Amino acid sequence: MQDKTWDVIVVGGGNAGFAAAISAKQHGADHVLLIEKANKMSGYRGGNSFFTAGAMRTALSGLEDLRPLLHELDDLKAQLVDLEPYTEDQFYDDIMRVTTGRADPVLAETLVKGSRETIGWMAGLGIEFKLSFHRQAYQVQGRYQFWGGLVLSTINGGKGLMARWEQAAETKKVDVIYGTTCLGLWTNSDTSAVQGVRVRHCGQVLQVASRGGVVLACGGFESSAALRAQYLGPGWDCASVRGTPYNTGDGLIMAQRDCSAATAGGWSSCHATCWDANANAHAGDPVLSNQYTKSGYPLGVMVNVDGDRFVDEGMDFRNYTYAVFGKEIMHQPGGIVYQLYDQQTIPYLRAEEYGDDVVEKIFAGTLEELADELTIQSLGPLRDRDRFLATLKEFNDCAEASRREAPLRQWNPATLDGMSTQSSSRRLALPKSNWALPLVNGPFMAVKITTGITFTFGGLKINARTANVINTSGESVDGLYACGECVGFFYHNYPGGSGLTLGALLGRKAGAEAAQRAHRQSKV
């Protein structure tokens, strides 16, 4: 590894890292090294990307725009699909809306305008896509209605995504070395340009040189309990980690320490979702991975252990709220809440998340019996039975009053259907704005939920055109690039599926820029 000078070194073996390495090869870099902290056989290679559902958000003009990319869709099924265009303007507006206008507008525009091309580039490398019927569509009156601007996912989710990236890297002859920790950036003492890395490999500390520089693609700090408590706040050291245990902020720390890198994004915020309270708190499960997510809450009611609702479950489509609602659970007593469903909505819950072999489900014939069951739970027991029942009675009464006032309104989980708890006669202080069916048809089901942190929003500041890291003086750090969750972009919230797309897009840019720099340096 240290016996030659590499053209490009990539730190991190997730979606963004492999995109960078392969792009570097495509742009003329002969010797590309990708180093990954996880051991090859550990079950954790592939970074956080492995643990995702493989959802990727892109601007699109309609179904026919995507047909050349799609697997597992025949002509007969395609005729039953209702898929509206998702324009660049809609994508941009969604980013700015959910980040409260704080996202870098130049980087946001780069993402939306490059999203469709990036998906096509990935497909050309062998990444397989399908319509996300199981996550982003409901079958209504015999037709598949997609919702929320997100329609694509990779076949076999993050596992399939990373398997295909690894195959592409092997084809392109990228050198991938696992079980290697990057300790720091090696800079030129005269110019401060990045010219390599210091790594620990097989018990040895090595200095590895690169002509084109280094691409940091090693994620955020969500796997570090200490950094979570420092930046996200008290209690966050106890959040459950959804994915890799190796995203401990290494790249962010070394870029600031060694290159005075500037930062961006919401350092006190993160992506966190509703997560199975019984899952391992310290790392994701390489087998079940994303199946521990519990994203059915728009169809039901969520209450904390005091029996109170704490969010508007129907505020918006799930992929615009789940990254925020997971954080709200952290603020609830004990960090444990319950999702509640009845027989009207249980059939709509995804089997991959709510199957008998995936999650513990608590059933009861009446709400009173359900309250009794929840009070005897060893983890997160219900503390106020009477408050729980009063909350559900008020919810049901308000939902029924709203239905009586608007009897023609139809429940439709694929649209913002307006079926709420609010009417002229009854209303809740905290409404449910859509999909508000009263919980009346037993047996009733409760699922125990906690906060699962996915990735942190704080990261490095980059040039959106080149993926070059910017320092605190506002200048580009020569030879240092960043992509994926190392880049700070999101604040407060994010549109589901945009992270993987941005990672691949910036990885492609970073790899190309580093390869071109290597070519220039070889002539010096």
C-alpha atoms as one frame of an Amber mdcrd trajectory, in Angstrom:
protein
   0.000   0.000   0.000   2.777   2.456   0.843   5.219   1.115  -1.742   3.859
   3.341  -4.508   2.257   6.701  -5.098  -1.442   6.354  -5.864  -3.277   8.601
  -8.286  -6.298   8.943  -5.980  -7.017   7.754  -2.442 -10.620   7.438  -1.264
 -11.366   7.086   2.457 -14.630   5.213   3.087 -16.335   2.345   1.308 -19.993
   3.324   1.085 -22.087   4.591  -1.813 -20.215   7.897  -2.132 -16.774   6.350
  -1.735 -17.251   3.756  -4.450 -18.775   6.399  -6.729 -15.638   8.512  -6.233
 -13.227   5.636  -6.821 -14.939   4.439  -9.989 -15.310   7.978 -11.326 -11.574
   8.506 -10.788 -10.862   5.405 -12.873 -13.233   6.624 -15.592 -11.370   9.932
 -15.705  -7.966   8.442 -16.290  -6.591   7.566 -12.850  -4.674   4.306 -13.235
  -4.019   3.587  -9.565  -6.989   4.211  -7.253  -6.957   3.066  -3.639 -10.127
   2.843  -1.509  -9.580   2.211   2.191 -12.374   1.041   4.463 -12.315   0.915
   8.257 -14.497  -2.194   8.584 -13.017  -5.639   8.124 -14.169  -7.364   4.967
 -15.860 -10.223   6.828 -17.292  -8.153   9.680 -20.739  -7.653   8.150 -20.274
  -3.885   8.314 -18.515  -3.104   5.063 -20.495  -0.758   2.824 -20.883   1.928
   5.467 -24.306   3.297   6.232 -25.321   2.747   2.606 -25.541  -0.997   3.272
 -28.190  -0.407   5.940 -30.479   1.794   3.841 -33.533   0.862   1.832 -31.635
   2.015  -1.268 -34.159   4.801  -1.928 -32.888   7.462  -4.336 -34.717  10.703
  -5.079 -34.492  12.154  -8.573 -36.265  14.669 -10.735 -38.253  12.860 -13.429
 -40.739  13.629 -16.160 -42.868  10.529 -15.629 -42.826   6.761 -15.803 -41.477
   6.583 -19.353 -38.479   8.650 -18.271 -37.480   5.838 -15.915 -38.505   2.753
 -17.918 -35.038   2.200 -19.464 -33.562   1.909 -15.949 -36.181  -0.282 -14.335
 -36.029  -3.956 -13.486 -38.959  -6.029 -12.216 -41.599  -4.053 -14.153 -43.503
  -5.622 -17.017 -45.828  -3.811 -19.418 -48.964  -5.139 -17.737 -48.022  -3.825
 -14.308 -46.760  -0.556 -15.803 -50.282   0.139 -17.091 -51.522   0.142 -13.480
 -49.009   2.735 -12.234 -49.955   6.348 -11.463 -46.690   8.266 -11.292 -46.731
  12.034 -11.606 -43.734  14.040 -12.847 -41.408  15.288 -10.126 -39.796  18.406
 -11.476 -36.483  20.012 -10.586 -38.417  22.936  -9.131 -40.432  20.579  -6.889
 -37.270  18.827  -5.747 -35.543  22.134  -4.986 -38.590  23.476  -3.148 -38.812
  20.301  -1.045 -35.180  20.659   0.015 -35.616  24.285   0.987 -38.964  23.676
   2.692 -37.817  20.883   4.988 -34.465  22.541   5.794 -36.271  25.832   6.597
 -34.385  27.589   3.824 -30.938  26.977   5.328 -29.559  24.470   2.809 -26.868
  25.876   0.506 -28.855  26.934  -2.578 -25.956  26.274  -4.956 -25.484  22.732
  -3.664 -29.261  22.207  -3.693 -29.422  23.267  -7.334 -26.453  21.032  -8.144
 -28.289  18.090  -6.606 -31.631  18.573  -8.323 -30.185  19.357 -11.756 -27.745
  16.454 -11.593 -30.002  13.879  -9.968 -31.414  12.195 -13.079 -28.036  12.078
 -14.828 -26.479  10.551 -11.717 -29.089   7.781 -11.619 -28.421   7.037 -15.284
 -24.667   6.964 -14.686 -25.121   4.480 -11.845 -27.366   2.280 -13.979 -24.659
   2.254 -16.643 -22.264   0.851 -14.040 -24.599  -2.017 -13.202 -26.612  -0.577
 -10.301 -30.098  -2.041 -10.635 -33.181   0.078  -9.952 -36.851  -0.684  -9.472
 -40.001   1.211  -8.636 -40.421   1.259  -4.875 -43.875  -0.316  -4.798 -43.374
  -1.673  -1.277 -42.324   1.667   0.267 -43.672   4.518  -1.837 -46.968   3.366
  -3.335 -50.348   2.175  -2.140 -52.757   0.180  -4.245 -55.951   2.229  -4.403
 -58.906   1.009  -6.493 -56.634  -1.386  -8.352 -53.977   1.193  -9.261 -50.542
   1.818  -7.762 -50.401   5.411  -6.605 -46.934   6.775  -5.835 -46.546   9.605
  -3.367 -44.035  12.014  -1.872 -41.785  12.552  -4.901 -39.745   9.409  -4.201
 -40.248   6.435  -6.520 -36.906   4.667  -7.065 -34.920   2.217  -4.986 -32.137
  -0.217  -5.697 -32.902  -3.904  -5.977 -32.347  -5.569  -2.587 -31.999  -2.141
  -0.975 -28.665  -1.032   0.446 -27.325  -4.589   0.359 -27.933  -4.775  -3.376
 -26.571  -1.282  -3.929 -23.270  -2.049  -2.240 -22.915  -5.461  -3.865 -23.227
  -3.798  -7.277 -20.755  -1.040  -6.354 -18.231  -3.679  -5.276 -18.690  -5.546
  -8.551 -18.210  -2.335 -10.527 -15.048  -1.518  -8.561 -13.642  -4.967  -9.254
 -14.380  -4.553 -12.960 -12.662  -1.162 -12.998  -9.708  -2.582 -11.016 -10.038
  -0.290  -8.013  -7.802  -1.473  -5.159  -9.962  -1.883  -2.043  -8.315  -2.537
   1.319 -10.493  -3.305   4.354  -9.651  -3.163   8.049  -7.733   0.092   7.582
  -8.274   3.195   9.723  -7.356   6.619   8.393  -5.555   8.518  11.160  -4.819
  11.822   9.440  -4.103  13.773   6.287  -0.536  14.132   5.057   0.046  17.679
   3.811   2.919  19.381   2.037   4.824  21.512   4.550   5.398  24.262   1.981
   2.073  24.449   0.108  -0.335  22.807   2.611  -1.676  20.699  -0.260  -2.936
  17.253   0.708  -0.574  14.625  -0.645  -1.703  11.488   1.129  -2.915   9.900
   4.345  -1.611   8.248   7.497  -3.339   4.952   8.180  -3.267   2.067  10.627
  -3.253  -1.273   8.851  -2.497  -4.676  10.409  -1.091  -2.977  13.492   1.263
  -0.705  11.572   1.042   3.048  10.985   1.774   3.792   7.338   2.091   6.962
   5.271   0.491   6.563   1.837   1.043   9.082  -0.968  -1.357  10.313  -3.648
  -0.782  12.551  -6.680  -4.380  13.604  -7.042  -5.160  13.951  -3.375  -7.676
  12.421  -1.022 -11.452  12.024  -1.183 -13.115  11.838   2.230 -16.225   9.646
   2.056 -16.193   8.241   5.573 -19.504   9.527   6.923 -20.568  11.638   9.871
 -20.274  11.102  13.622 -23.506   9.274  14.420 -21.669   6.187  15.717 -19.749
   8.162  18.360 -21.730   8.465  21.593 -19.351  11.184  22.818 -19.708  13.356
  19.703 -23.487  12.855  19.655 -23.722  14.146  23.215 -21.358  17.021  22.404
 -23.083  18.261  19.265 -26.657  16.945  19.357 -27.186  17.473  23.076 -27.867
  15.639  26.344 -29.342  12.187  25.986 -28.161  11.610  22.440 -25.377   9.349
  23.644 -28.200   6.877  24.362 -29.696   6.914  20.866 -29.726   3.621  18.975
 -27.371   3.431  15.987 -29.176   2.233  12.859 -26.157   1.447  10.712 -22.401
   1.036  10.800 -20.574   1.372  14.134 -17.593   2.894  12.298 -18.904   6.379
  11.422 -17.196   8.115  14.335 -16.408  11.461  12.724 -12.808  10.613  11.762
 -12.849  12.460   8.444 -14.479  15.542   9.913 -11.945  15.716  12.741  -8.864
  15.238  10.577  -9.990  17.719   7.926 -10.490  20.428  10.544  -7.325  19.544
  12.476  -4.959  19.037   9.527  -6.385  21.437   6.920  -8.459  24.008   8.851
 -11.527  22.829   6.942 -14.695  24.901   7.254 -17.955  23.285   8.255 -21.564
  23.427   7.039 -24.905  21.783   7.727 -26.750  21.465  11.004 -24.219  20.242
  13.552 -26.856  20.080  16.283 -29.203  18.015  14.125 -29.384  14.664  12.402
 -31.495  12.178  10.515 -33.207   9.882  13.012 -36.229   7.681  12.581 -38.725
   5.501  14.419 -36.727   2.413  15.363 -37.541  -0.896  17.016 -36.923  -0.395
  20.731 -35.747  -4.012  21.045 -32.970  -3.667  18.451 -29.274  -3.560  19.342
 -28.573   0.010  20.455 -24.924   0.140  19.353 -24.995  -0.911  15.688 -27.327
  -2.006  12.940 -28.128  -5.638  12.233 -26.387  -6.740   8.998 -29.176  -9.242
   8.314 -32.368  -7.313   9.117 -30.736  -3.885   8.567 -33.442  -1.378   7.559
 -36.285  -3.692   8.585 -36.003  -2.349  12.144 -37.369   0.964  10.859 -41.019
   1.426  11.824 -42.419   3.948   9.364 -46.132   3.114   9.447 -47.009   5.915
  11.884 -48.956   8.071   9.349 -51.564   5.300   9.403 -51.921   5.209  13.176
 -51.366   7.111  16.402 -48.180   7.569  18.449 -48.230   8.106  22.205 -45.487
   8.355  24.821 -45.353   6.401  28.092 -47.428   9.127  29.784 -50.222   8.453
  27.300 -49.832  11.701  25.332 -49.513  12.231  21.594 -46.497  14.361  20.718
 -46.474  14.830  16.903 -48.959  15.336  14.097 -48.605  11.875  12.572 -50.319
  13.033   9.369 -48.514  16.359   8.946 -47.030  15.311   5.594 -45.948  12.234
   3.679 -43.674   9.972   5.685 -40.546  10.742   3.675 -40.802  14.405   4.721
 -41.378  13.713   8.431 -39.627  10.512   9.485 -36.178  12.113   9.920 -37.749
  14.655  12.302 -40.158  12.425  14.208 -37.358  10.068  15.184 -35.693  12.998
  16.937 -38.925  13.889  18.730 -38.979  10.441  20.316 -35.644  11.255  21.967
 -37.388  14.120  23.797 -40.114  11.865  25.207 -39.925  10.346  28.717 -37.492
   7.446  28.667 -37.034   7.771  24.911 -39.741   5.116  24.333 -43.099   5.560
  22.567 -45.837   3.336  21.174 -47.285   3.187  17.676 -50.954   2.154  17.774
 -53.013   0.592  14.980 -56.369  -1.081  14.490 -57.710  -3.515  11.907 -58.464
  -0.734   9.428 -54.792   0.068   8.911 -52.819  -2.996  10.011 -53.174  -4.558
   6.513 -51.419  -1.491   5.043 -48.292  -1.881   7.199 -45.253  -3.172   5.343
 -44.497  -6.797   6.182 -40.754  -6.172   5.974 -41.035  -3.808   8.974 -44.019
  -5.227  10.876 -43.796  -8.949  10.133 -44.112 -11.435  12.992 -40.459 -12.417
  12.566 -39.243  -8.796  12.668 -40.924  -6.938  15.527 -42.604  -7.619  18.864
 -46.315  -6.809  18.537 -48.657  -6.335  21.485 -52.305  -7.185  20.743 -55.495
  -6.679  22.743 -59.203  -6.914  22.003 -60.074  -3.511  23.500 -58.200  -0.289
  24.139 -58.629  -0.857  27.879 -57.001  -4.269  27.584 -54.237  -2.788  25.435
 -53.556  -0.187  28.141 -53.298  -3.010  30.691 -50.787  -4.855  28.504 -48.647
  -1.751  28.052 -48.463  -1.032  31.783 -46.714  -4.345  32.460 -43.979  -3.996
  29.824 -40.460  -4.381  31.231 -39.042  -1.830  28.752 -40.913   1.478  28.553
 -44.050   0.578  30.522 -47.083   2.849  30.168 -47.087   5.124  33.231 -50.558
   6.685  33.015 -53.297   4.298  31.917 -56.124   6.796  32.389 -54.329   9.482
  30.383 -53.688   6.975  27.581 -57.384   6.080  27.343 -58.471   9.728  27.557
 -56.060  10.647  24.743 -57.465   7.948  22.464 -61.081   8.766  23.304 -60.525
  12.426  22.459 -58.704  11.446  19.266 -61.492   9.100  18.195 -64.231  11.619
  19.001 -62.516  14.340  16.978 -61.805  12.033  14.033 -65.462  10.915  13.996
 -66.697  14.525  14.142 -64.493  15.436  11.192 -65.861  12.505   9.169 -69.447
  13.502   9.912 -68.745  17.051   8.767 -67.107  15.912   5.494 -68.752  12.550
   4.669 -67.578  12.538   1.031 -63.909  12.761   1.950 -62.165   9.452   1.218
 -59.279   7.959   3.177 -56.339   7.532   0.798 -52.811   6.924   2.143 -51.315
   7.821  -1.254 -52.528  11.427  -1.111 -52.740  14.187   1.459 -56.386  13.254
   1.915 -57.384  15.949   4.418 -59.044  13.415   6.729 -58.125  15.110   9.972
 -59.172  15.426  13.587 -60.293  19.008  13.057 -63.875  20.152  12.493 -66.075
  23.080  13.394 -67.459  21.206  16.413 -64.393  19.347  17.762 -60.652  19.778
  17.321 -57.432  18.677  18.939 -54.755  21.051  20.195 -52.271  18.804  18.356
 -54.071  17.716  15.189 -53.609  14.769  12.949 -53.870  16.550   9.597 -54.302
  13.598   7.232 -55.280   9.897   7.374 -57.059  10.324  10.733 -59.131   7.182
  11.169 -60.548   6.582  14.660 -59.052   3.554  16.392 -62.235   1.517  16.852
 -61.795  -1.839  15.108 -60.064  -4.351  17.351 -57.990  -6.303  17.933 -55.640
  -3.386  18.451 -51.873  -3.508  18.019 -49.043  -1.606  19.713 -45.390  -1.548
  18.670 -42.639  -0.224  20.937 -40.407   2.406  19.325 -37.281   4.383  20.151
 -34.961   6.779  18.295 -32.669   5.283  15.669 -30.010   7.698  14.423 -29.090
   7.360  10.744 -26.599  10.114  10.020 -25.587  13.529  11.273 -26.222  16.675
   9.249 -23.077  18.591  10.244 -20.127  18.129   7.904 -17.499  19.806   5.767
 -18.055  22.787   3.505 -17.300  22.124  -0.147 -17.305  23.771  -3.549 -20.495
  22.400  -5.120 -18.951  22.315  -8.594 -15.750  20.436  -7.723 -16.445  18.785
  -4.312 -13.237  20.500  -3.148 -13.180  21.098   0.623 -13.169  24.771   1.636
 -11.040  26.015   4.538 -11.934  28.591   7.169 -10.376  31.334   5.019 -12.823
  30.540   2.241 -10.180  28.960   0.011 -10.140  25.505  -1.559  -7.917  22.982
   0.180  -5.674  21.770  -2.613  -5.988  18.012  -3.002  -8.843  17.450  -0.542
 -12.361  16.501  -1.606 -15.441  15.305   0.264 -18.681  13.545  -0.546 -21.468
  11.606   1.124 -22.303  12.234   4.764 -18.922  13.946   5.255 -20.475  16.956
   3.513 -22.637  19.336   5.545 -25.803  20.218   3.657 -29.032  19.394   5.496
 -30.516  21.303   8.440 -33.346  20.118  10.730 -34.765  17.652   8.189 -34.246
  16.211   4.725 -36.333  14.830   1.840 -36.145  11.038   1.966 -33.878   9.470
  -0.648 -31.861  12.613  -1.320 -28.827  11.517   0.732 -27.815   8.584  -1.463
 -28.357  10.626  -4.615 -26.237  13.491  -3.308 -23.537  11.056  -2.182 -23.235
   9.433  -5.602 -23.363  12.783  -7.397 -20.623  14.378  -5.280 -18.579  11.182
  -5.284 -18.627  11.253  -9.071 -17.479  14.885  -9.054 -14.795  14.328  -6.426
 -13.314  11.321  -8.203 -13.192  13.152 -11.520 -11.542  16.234 -10.010  -8.959
  14.193  -8.100  -8.108  12.181 -11.233  -7.603  15.358 -13.243  -5.402  16.794
 -10.512  -3.319  13.596 -10.545  -2.833  14.006 -14.276  -1.664  17.591 -13.799
   0.678  16.643 -10.974   2.257  13.869 -13.044   3.444  16.509 -15.507   5.039
  18.757 -12.873
